């Protein structure tokens, strides 16, 4: 058996300057993680989760099976009921990850003969769900309502439109109200991924759609818990008939071992904690405001702040310089982003101090 075909593709990636490796940067100031509210390292929240587990008594260490078999632990019912109130949804279905939730949702609801239109900057899990569905899949220009409307008019069958509230690579937001109006006009089904706004926005961390009172006009919403909420898992929010449908037809749900009970309980406790400490959202916004004041080139009002570089080589060099200065900033390279738009992706958090943000922007002014 020869592995030359693997080596050749890896060598090509090395020559293009976008070869990836695993590694950690322990001890550096965090400007890279999605832990926007610092909940993954919140000791009070960790203690609450531990104490709750002790009160609940003996539970399995693992999921033990899919939720349709042995894995539907009682904690699932509790957290799904709780999240119905948070997200103002008729029904909730928890998944192991946002990737699995988006892939299951999109691949299950669209069929051959339907059309899926996705924002060209949508996350790959939305695109993969579309490709798996066997529907016709077409991208529309990023946040371009005219292009979307033109493509809806040419679409066949049921039309599903995929987008995100916050696009993490550019740190911009979708024109949500206008998107809803276009979809309602043509009776298209709108699916929105709230991965990077969950926790960060909205009362009790409910995200932008609830904050803007658009939640009742969306076919399906996806919320991820491994970013702003600091734990793990995700959920789909929508009508009960949608949840029943996914239980029956969502393959990544049906055939995946469930989350362990500890992870499910941690989701509920994280939302309960945030609901009692919404000041964390204000603290995060203050960090965003400070960065924007110190870095006038910023075009994002979110924790995701791209610094455009334009080449893999230069993005790597600047990233390394920042890491050598004690700041963990990573490059985003092509082909993850389009060639010529390589960048540094800076993530801001409540645990970033004013002095750390000042140091970061000072160094960026010298290096970029």
C-alpha beads as a LAMMPS data file, in Angstrom:
LAMMPS data file: protein, C-alpha beads

368 atoms
367 bonds

1 atom types
1 bond types

-500.0 500.0 xlo xhi
-500.0 500.0 ylo yhi
-500.0 500.0 zlo zhi

Masses

1 110.0

Atoms # bond

1 1 1 0.000 0.000 0.000
2 1 1 1.438 3.362 -1.021
3 1 1 0.673 6.616 0.764
4 1 1 2.284 8.814 -1.875
5 1 1 -1.078 10.342 -2.814
6 1 1 -1.371 11.684 0.728
7 1 1 2.217 12.911 0.819
8 1 1 1.806 14.711 -2.494
9 1 1 -1.226 16.668 -1.310
10 1 1 0.488 17.564 1.957
11 1 1 3.622 18.670 0.089
12 1 1 1.493 20.883 -2.128
13 1 1 0.020 22.498 0.958
14 1 1 3.493 23.023 2.437
15 1 1 4.680 24.704 -0.750
16 1 1 1.668 27.016 -0.747
17 1 1 2.360 28.032 2.852
18 1 1 -0.870 26.767 4.350
19 1 1 0.181 23.497 6.009
20 1 1 -1.594 23.074 9.341
21 1 1 -0.213 21.509 12.517
22 1 1 -1.602 20.957 15.990
23 1 1 -0.040 22.782 18.900
24 1 1 -0.744 24.874 21.936
25 1 1 0.433 28.226 23.185
26 1 1 0.142 27.794 26.931
27 1 1 0.861 30.914 28.925
28 1 1 0.011 33.365 26.151
29 1 1 -2.732 35.989 26.423
30 1 1 -5.862 34.581 24.802
31 1 1 -6.871 36.463 21.674
32 1 1 -7.802 33.322 19.750
33 1 1 -10.490 31.278 21.512
34 1 1 -14.267 31.579 21.130
35 1 1 -14.658 31.757 24.920
36 1 1 -16.029 35.310 24.617
37 1 1 -17.630 35.510 28.072
38 1 1 -14.930 33.526 29.848
39 1 1 -17.440 30.916 30.975
40 1 1 -15.205 27.954 30.118
41 1 1 -12.777 29.087 32.826
42 1 1 -15.317 30.513 35.270
43 1 1 -14.612 28.856 38.615
44 1 1 -17.994 29.719 40.098
45 1 1 -19.790 28.093 37.171
46 1 1 -17.520 25.039 37.432
47 1 1 -18.387 24.710 41.121
48 1 1 -22.109 25.000 40.386
49 1 1 -21.894 22.223 37.794
50 1 1 -19.940 19.992 40.185
51 1 1 -22.342 20.614 43.075
52 1 1 -25.347 19.927 40.857
53 1 1 -23.814 16.633 39.705
54 1 1 -23.290 15.587 43.305
55 1 1 -26.903 16.403 44.170
56 1 1 -28.176 14.398 41.210
57 1 1 -26.546 11.209 42.493
58 1 1 -25.127 8.399 40.379
59 1 1 -25.231 9.016 36.621
60 1 1 -23.342 7.374 33.737
61 1 1 -19.945 8.736 32.763
62 1 1 -20.877 8.529 29.085
63 1 1 -23.880 8.799 26.820
64 1 1 -24.038 4.972 26.483
65 1 1 -25.885 5.067 23.155
66 1 1 -27.912 7.240 20.807
67 1 1 -30.818 9.155 22.295
68 1 1 -33.223 6.820 20.503
69 1 1 -31.696 3.896 22.418
70 1 1 -30.113 4.254 25.875
71 1 1 -28.731 7.793 25.695
72 1 1 -31.803 9.935 26.370
73 1 1 -30.876 10.787 29.958
74 1 1 -33.378 12.716 32.102
75 1 1 -31.096 15.763 31.954
76 1 1 -32.001 16.172 28.284
77 1 1 -35.677 16.782 29.006
78 1 1 -34.791 19.340 31.680
79 1 1 -32.396 21.347 29.545
80 1 1 -34.621 21.277 26.454
81 1 1 -37.546 22.582 28.476
82 1 1 -35.355 25.286 29.995
83 1 1 -34.020 26.360 26.589
84 1 1 -37.535 26.671 25.204
85 1 1 -37.931 29.690 27.490
86 1 1 -34.469 31.089 26.737
87 1 1 -34.898 30.939 22.959
88 1 1 -38.667 31.517 22.967
89 1 1 -39.196 28.381 20.912
90 1 1 -42.020 25.859 20.741
91 1 1 -39.514 23.020 20.833
92 1 1 -35.782 22.359 21.272
93 1 1 -33.585 19.449 20.236
94 1 1 -30.072 19.206 21.683
95 1 1 -27.227 17.953 19.475
96 1 1 -23.621 17.007 20.196
97 1 1 -22.224 20.026 18.327
98 1 1 -23.202 22.915 16.119
99 1 1 -21.600 21.128 13.190
100 1 1 -23.809 18.081 13.727
101 1 1 -26.921 20.213 14.284
102 1 1 -26.507 22.200 11.073
103 1 1 -25.594 19.160 9.022
104 1 1 -28.533 17.135 10.355
105 1 1 -31.020 19.960 9.927
106 1 1 -30.170 21.009 6.387
107 1 1 -29.602 17.517 4.994
108 1 1 -32.914 16.271 6.415
109 1 1 -35.392 19.021 5.545
110 1 1 -34.365 19.598 1.906
111 1 1 -34.843 16.916 -0.713
112 1 1 -34.161 16.222 -4.373
113 1 1 -36.124 18.759 -6.399
114 1 1 -35.736 21.494 -3.761
115 1 1 -33.281 24.406 -3.855
116 1 1 -30.900 25.518 -1.121
117 1 1 -29.460 29.031 -1.315
118 1 1 -26.629 29.683 1.097
119 1 1 -24.626 32.798 1.868
120 1 1 -21.232 32.254 0.264
121 1 1 -19.502 32.868 3.615
122 1 1 -21.646 30.382 5.533
123 1 1 -19.840 27.839 7.677
124 1 1 -18.844 24.630 5.937
125 1 1 -21.255 22.542 8.052
126 1 1 -24.198 24.389 6.501
127 1 1 -22.765 23.809 3.032
128 1 1 -22.108 20.133 3.724
129 1 1 -25.665 19.707 4.962
130 1 1 -26.836 21.224 1.685
131 1 1 -24.642 18.920 -0.411
132 1 1 -25.850 15.855 1.494
133 1 1 -29.502 16.757 0.946
134 1 1 -29.432 16.059 -2.809
135 1 1 -31.236 19.360 -3.371
136 1 1 -29.865 21.837 -5.866
137 1 1 -27.395 24.048 -4.003
138 1 1 -26.497 27.594 -5.031
139 1 1 -24.544 30.263 -3.154
140 1 1 -25.580 33.903 -3.090
141 1 1 -23.252 36.856 -2.667
142 1 1 -22.446 37.594 0.965
143 1 1 -25.281 39.562 2.616
144 1 1 -26.511 40.601 -0.862
145 1 1 -30.310 40.719 -0.772
146 1 1 -30.652 41.567 -4.456
147 1 1 -28.612 38.528 -5.480
148 1 1 -30.586 36.351 -3.076
149 1 1 -33.924 37.562 -4.417
150 1 1 -32.857 37.035 -8.033
151 1 1 -31.834 33.450 -7.243
152 1 1 -35.015 32.729 -5.293
153 1 1 -37.012 33.724 -8.377
154 1 1 -35.140 31.123 -10.449
155 1 1 -35.256 28.390 -7.802
156 1 1 -37.227 25.139 -8.106
157 1 1 -39.222 23.260 -5.497
158 1 1 -39.154 24.319 -1.874
159 1 1 -36.525 26.994 -1.261
160 1 1 -34.309 26.984 1.841
161 1 1 -32.096 29.978 2.643
162 1 1 -29.055 29.478 4.912
163 1 1 -27.163 32.189 6.745
164 1 1 -25.575 33.129 10.076
165 1 1 -26.224 35.988 12.456
166 1 1 -22.506 36.733 12.975
167 1 1 -19.861 35.671 10.460
168 1 1 -16.767 34.955 12.500
169 1 1 -14.164 35.399 9.760
170 1 1 -15.193 38.983 8.933
171 1 1 -16.992 39.825 12.175
172 1 1 -19.973 41.235 10.292
173 1 1 -23.678 40.503 10.753
174 1 1 -26.436 39.426 8.418
175 1 1 -29.232 41.913 7.581
176 1 1 -31.674 39.771 9.518
177 1 1 -34.890 41.797 9.266
178 1 1 -34.458 42.265 5.513
179 1 1 -33.634 38.575 5.025
180 1 1 -36.817 37.609 6.853
181 1 1 -38.874 39.907 4.634
182 1 1 -37.394 38.478 1.432
183 1 1 -37.990 34.907 2.592
184 1 1 -41.565 35.667 3.641
185 1 1 -42.240 37.353 0.301
186 1 1 -41.321 34.174 -1.600
187 1 1 -42.349 31.647 1.092
188 1 1 -38.762 30.461 1.466
189 1 1 -37.647 28.600 4.589
190 1 1 -34.988 30.573 6.470
191 1 1 -32.395 28.684 8.536
192 1 1 -30.092 30.796 10.715
193 1 1 -26.998 29.707 12.624
194 1 1 -26.478 31.751 15.801
195 1 1 -23.161 30.131 16.727
196 1 1 -21.264 33.352 17.419
197 1 1 -24.140 35.336 18.937
198 1 1 -25.359 32.698 21.394
199 1 1 -24.647 33.973 24.904
200 1 1 -23.025 37.148 23.619
201 1 1 -26.336 38.818 22.686
202 1 1 -29.897 38.788 23.924
203 1 1 -31.521 38.416 27.300
204 1 1 -30.233 35.267 29.024
205 1 1 -27.873 34.739 26.086
206 1 1 -30.719 34.125 23.632
207 1 1 -28.914 35.587 20.616
208 1 1 -29.698 38.227 18.021
209 1 1 -32.926 36.806 16.602
210 1 1 -34.687 36.923 19.963
211 1 1 -33.100 40.292 20.702
212 1 1 -34.532 41.692 17.452
213 1 1 -37.878 39.921 17.953
214 1 1 -37.515 37.922 14.742
215 1 1 -37.472 34.459 16.281
216 1 1 -41.103 33.617 15.467
217 1 1 -40.501 34.329 11.769
218 1 1 -37.625 31.865 11.304
219 1 1 -38.124 28.286 10.108
220 1 1 -35.184 26.919 12.109
221 1 1 -32.515 28.373 14.395
222 1 1 -29.283 26.709 15.502
223 1 1 -27.520 27.663 18.740
224 1 1 -24.040 26.506 19.700
225 1 1 -22.853 26.171 23.300
226 1 1 -19.113 25.648 22.805
227 1 1 -18.367 29.332 22.154
228 1 1 -19.986 32.083 24.213
229 1 1 -21.533 29.611 26.655
230 1 1 -18.202 27.954 27.440
231 1 1 -19.476 24.358 27.507
232 1 1 -20.329 21.922 24.695
233 1 1 -23.203 20.914 22.444
234 1 1 -25.818 22.756 20.414
235 1 1 -29.524 22.786 19.693
236 1 1 -32.082 23.360 16.971
237 1 1 -34.992 25.623 17.929
238 1 1 -38.274 25.641 16.029
239 1 1 -41.742 24.139 15.791
240 1 1 -42.482 20.828 17.495
241 1 1 -43.169 19.239 14.124
242 1 1 -39.644 20.204 13.028
243 1 1 -38.100 18.581 16.114
244 1 1 -40.196 15.436 15.635
245 1 1 -39.063 15.352 12.017
246 1 1 -35.372 15.615 12.975
247 1 1 -35.726 12.820 15.531
248 1 1 -36.994 10.649 12.688
249 1 1 -34.914 11.843 9.738
250 1 1 -31.833 13.698 11.065
251 1 1 -29.096 11.125 10.492
252 1 1 -26.357 12.796 12.616
253 1 1 -28.885 12.798 15.481
254 1 1 -30.162 9.259 14.972
255 1 1 -26.791 7.549 14.602
256 1 1 -24.629 9.438 17.122
257 1 1 -23.964 8.465 20.738
258 1 1 -25.503 11.134 22.947
259 1 1 -23.606 13.660 25.000
260 1 1 -22.674 12.417 28.488
261 1 1 -25.053 13.581 31.246
262 1 1 -22.390 15.891 32.702
263 1 1 -22.234 17.855 29.436
264 1 1 -26.011 18.135 29.236
265 1 1 -26.276 19.384 32.805
266 1 1 -23.446 21.852 32.148
267 1 1 -25.472 23.444 29.327
268 1 1 -28.364 24.221 31.645
269 1 1 -26.145 25.512 34.441
270 1 1 -24.208 27.747 32.032
271 1 1 -27.396 29.432 30.830
272 1 1 -28.695 29.786 34.384
273 1 1 -25.415 31.384 35.429
274 1 1 -25.363 33.803 32.512
275 1 1 -28.970 34.784 33.177
276 1 1 -27.857 35.911 36.637
277 1 1 -24.694 37.636 35.347
278 1 1 -25.727 39.463 32.173
279 1 1 -23.185 42.132 33.110
280 1 1 -20.731 39.855 31.303
281 1 1 -22.273 40.977 28.012
282 1 1 -21.655 44.622 28.965
283 1 1 -18.074 43.837 29.963
284 1 1 -17.470 42.171 26.617
285 1 1 -18.912 45.160 24.778
286 1 1 -16.531 47.452 26.660
287 1 1 -13.578 45.374 25.389
288 1 1 -14.926 45.606 21.842
289 1 1 -15.338 49.374 22.135
290 1 1 -11.799 49.757 23.466
291 1 1 -10.305 47.732 20.621
292 1 1 -12.264 49.687 18.018
293 1 1 -11.127 52.994 19.517
294 1 1 -7.490 51.885 19.466
295 1 1 -7.654 50.198 16.070
296 1 1 -9.525 52.590 13.723
297 1 1 -9.354 50.074 10.855
298 1 1 -11.850 47.873 12.662
299 1 1 -15.087 47.298 10.763
300 1 1 -16.617 44.806 13.187
301 1 1 -18.892 45.498 16.144
302 1 1 -18.514 41.936 17.424
303 1 1 -15.823 40.093 19.432
304 1 1 -14.450 38.811 16.095
305 1 1 -11.970 41.358 14.756
306 1 1 -10.228 40.489 11.467
307 1 1 -6.969 42.239 10.615
308 1 1 -6.483 41.860 6.884
309 1 1 -2.964 40.891 5.743
310 1 1 -3.312 39.475 2.215
311 1 1 -0.810 36.622 2.153
312 1 1 -0.277 33.360 3.983
313 1 1 3.417 34.032 4.506
314 1 1 2.988 37.521 5.979
315 1 1 0.033 36.476 8.138
316 1 1 2.131 33.667 9.611
317 1 1 5.072 36.009 10.257
318 1 1 2.981 38.627 12.063
319 1 1 1.198 35.962 14.075
320 1 1 4.535 34.519 15.190
321 1 1 5.785 37.962 16.195
322 1 1 2.703 38.538 18.327
323 1 1 3.069 35.126 19.952
324 1 1 6.705 35.850 20.731
325 1 1 5.444 38.996 22.458
326 1 1 3.133 36.865 24.611
327 1 1 -0.123 37.373 22.701
328 1 1 -1.905 34.364 21.208
329 1 1 -3.110 35.591 17.815
330 1 1 -3.485 33.109 14.971
331 1 1 -3.514 33.556 11.203
332 1 1 -6.428 32.494 9.043
333 1 1 -4.970 31.242 5.787
334 1 1 -6.249 30.329 2.362
335 1 1 -7.937 28.037 1.472
336 1 1 -9.952 28.582 4.676
337 1 1 -10.500 32.118 3.377
338 1 1 -10.264 33.310 -0.204
339 1 1 -6.743 33.874 -1.538
340 1 1 -5.763 37.503 -1.019
341 1 1 -7.940 37.880 2.100
342 1 1 -5.620 36.060 4.510
343 1 1 -5.826 37.687 7.899
344 1 1 -5.279 37.620 11.614
345 1 1 -8.471 36.673 13.434
346 1 1 -8.575 38.381 16.807
347 1 1 -11.145 37.267 19.366
348 1 1 -11.945 39.534 22.296
349 1 1 -13.051 38.286 25.705
350 1 1 -14.130 39.560 29.098
351 1 1 -10.839 38.252 30.499
352 1 1 -8.728 40.476 28.221
353 1 1 -7.504 43.426 30.284
354 1 1 -7.253 46.990 29.041
355 1 1 -3.454 46.761 29.186
356 1 1 -3.485 43.590 27.047
357 1 1 -5.686 45.192 24.400
358 1 1 -3.512 48.326 24.351
359 1 1 -0.400 46.181 23.901
360 1 1 -2.058 44.223 21.108
361 1 1 -3.099 47.307 19.146
362 1 1 0.294 48.952 19.652
363 1 1 2.026 45.889 18.210
364 1 1 -0.431 45.685 15.326
365 1 1 0.373 49.297 14.462
366 1 1 4.067 48.378 14.277
367 1 1 3.705 45.084 12.404
368 1 1 0.819 45.474 9.948

Bonds

1 1 1 2
2 1 2 3
3 1 3 4
4 1 4 5
5 1 5 6
6 1 6 7
7 1 7 8
8 1 8 9
9 1 9 10
10 1 10 11
11 1 11 12
12 1 12 13
13 1 13 14
14 1 14 15
15 1 15 16
16 1 16 17
17 1 17 18
18 1 18 19
19 1 19 20
20 1 20 21
21 1 21 22
22 1 22 23
23 1 23 24
24 1 24 25
25 1 25 26
26 1 26 27
27 1 27 28
28 1 28 29
29 1 29 30
30 1 30 31
31 1 31 32
32 1 32 33
33 1 33 34
34 1 34 35
35 1 35 36
36 1 36 37
37 1 37 38
38 1 38 39
39 1 39 40
40 1 40 41
41 1 41 42
42 1 42 43
43 1 43 44
44 1 44 45
45 1 45 46
46 1 46 47
47 1 47 48
48 1 48 49
49 1 49 50
50 1 50 51
51 1 51 52
52 1 52 53
53 1 53 54
54 1 54 55
55 1 55 56
56 1 56 57
57 1 57 58
58 1 58 59
59 1 59 60
60 1 60 61
61 1 61 62
62 1 62 63
63 1 63 64
64 1 64 65
65 1 65 66
66 1 66 67
67 1 67 68
68 1 68 69
69 1 69 70
70 1 70 71
71 1 71 72
72 1 72 73
73 1 73 74
74 1 74 75
75 1 75 76
76 1 76 77
77 1 77 78
78 1 78 79
79 1 79 80
80 1 80 81
81 1 81 82
82 1 82 83
83 1 83 84
84 1 84 85
85 1 85 86
86 1 86 87
87 1 87 88
88 1 88 89
89 1 89 90
90 1 90 91
91 1 91 92
92 1 92 93
93 1 93 94
94 1 94 95
95 1 95 96
96 1 96 97
97 1 97 98
98 1 98 99
99 1 99 100
100 1 100 101
101 1 101 102
102 1 102 103
103 1 103 104
104 1 104 105
105 1 105 106
106 1 106 107
107 1 107 108
108 1 108 109
109 1 109 110
110 1 110 111
111 1 111 112
112 1 112 113
113 1 113 114
114 1 114 115
115 1 115 116
116 1 116 117
117 1 117 118
118 1 118 119
119 1 119 120
120 1 120 121
121 1 121 122
122 1 122 123
123 1 123 124
124 1 124 125
125 1 125 126
126 1 126 127
127 1 127 128
128 1 128 129
129 1 129 130
130 1 130 131
131 1 131 132
132 1 132 133
133 1 133 134
134 1 134 135
135 1 135 136
136 1 136 137
137 1 137 138
138 1 138 139
139 1 139 140
140 1 140 141
141 1 141 142
142 1 142 143
143 1 143 144
144 1 144 145
145 1 145 146
146 1 146 147
147 1 147 148
148 1 148 149
149 1 149 150
150 1 150 151
151 1 151 152
152 1 152 153
153 1 153 154
154 1 154 155
155 1 155 156
156 1 156 157
157 1 157 158
158 1 158 159
159 1 159 160
160 1 160 161
161 1 161 162
162 1 162 163
163 1 163 164
164 1 164 165
165 1 165 166
166 1 166 167
167 1 167 168
168 1 168 169
169 1 169 170
170 1 170 171
171 1 171 172
172 1 172 173
173 1 173 174
174 1 174 175
175 1 175 176
176 1 176 177
177 1 177 178
178 1 178 179
179 1 179 180
180 1 180 181
181 1 181 182
182 1 182 183
183 1 183 184
184 1 184 185
185 1 185 186
186 1 186 187
187 1 187 188
188 1 188 189
189 1 189 190
190 1 190 191
191 1 191 192
192 1 192 193
193 1 193 194
194 1 194 195
195 1 195 196
196 1 196 197
197 1 197 198
198 1 198 199
199 1 199 200
200 1 200 201
201 1 201 202
202 1 202 203
203 1 203 204
204 1 204 205
205 1 205 206
206 1 206 207
207 1 207 208
208 1 208 209
209 1 209 210
210 1 210 211
211 1 211 212
212 1 212 213
213 1 213 214
214 1 214 215
215 1 215 216
216 1 216 217
217 1 217 218
218 1 218 219
219 1 219 220
220 1 220 221
221 1 221 222
222 1 222 223
223 1 223 224
224 1 224 225
225 1 225 226
226 1 226 227
227 1 227 228
228 1 228 229
229 1 229 230
230 1 230 231
231 1 231 232
232 1 232 233
233 1 233 234
234 1 234 235
235 1 235 236
236 1 236 237
237 1 237 238
238 1 238 239
239 1 239 240
240 1 240 241
241 1 241 242
242 1 242 243
243 1 243 244
244 1 244 245
245 1 245 246
246 1 246 247
247 1 247 248
248 1 248 249
249 1 249 250
250 1 250 251
251 1 251 252
252 1 252 253
253 1 253 254
254 1 254 255
255 1 255 256
256 1 256 257
257 1 257 258
258 1 258 259
259 1 259 260
260 1 260 261
261 1 261 262
262 1 262 263
263 1 263 264
264 1 264 265
265 1 265 266
266 1 266 267
267 1 267 268
268 1 268 269
269 1 269 270
270 1 270 271
271 1 271 272
272 1 272 273
273 1 273 274
274 1 274 275
275 1 275 276
276 1 276 277
277 1 277 278
278 1 278 279
279 1 279 280
280 1 280 281
281 1 281 282
282 1 282 283
283 1 283 284
284 1 284 285
285 1 285 286
286 1 286 287
287 1 287 288
288 1 288 289
289 1 289 290
290 1 290 291
291 1 291 292
292 1 292 293
293 1 293 294
294 1 294 295
295 1 295 296
296 1 296 297
297 1 297 298
298 1 298 299
299 1 299 300
300 1 300 301
301 1 301 302
302 1 302 303
303 1 303 304
304 1 304 305
305 1 305 306
306 1 306 307
307 1 307 308
308 1 308 309
309 1 309 310
310 1 310 311
311 1 311 312
312 1 312 313
313 1 313 314
314 1 314 315
315 1 315 316
316 1 316 317
317 1 317 318
318 1 318 319
319 1 319 320
320 1 320 321
321 1 321 322
322 1 322 323
323 1 323 324
324 1 324 325
325 1 325 326
326 1 326 327
327 1 327 328
328 1 328 329
329 1 329 330
330 1 330 331
331 1 331 332
332 1 332 333
333 1 333 334
334 1 334 335
335 1 335 336
336 1 336 337
337 1 337 338
338 1 338 339
339 1 339 340
340 1 340 341
341 1 341 342
342 1 342 343
343 1 343 344
344 1 344 345
345 1 345 346
346 1 346 347
347 1 347 348
348 1 348 349
349 1 349 350
350 1 350 351
351 1 351 352
352 1 352 353
353 1 353 354
354 1 354 355
355 1 355 356
356 1 356 357
357 1 357 358
358 1 358 359
359 1 359 360
360 1 360 361
361 1 361 362
362 1 362 363
363 1 363 364
364 1 364 365
365 1 365 366
366 1 366 367
367 1 367 368
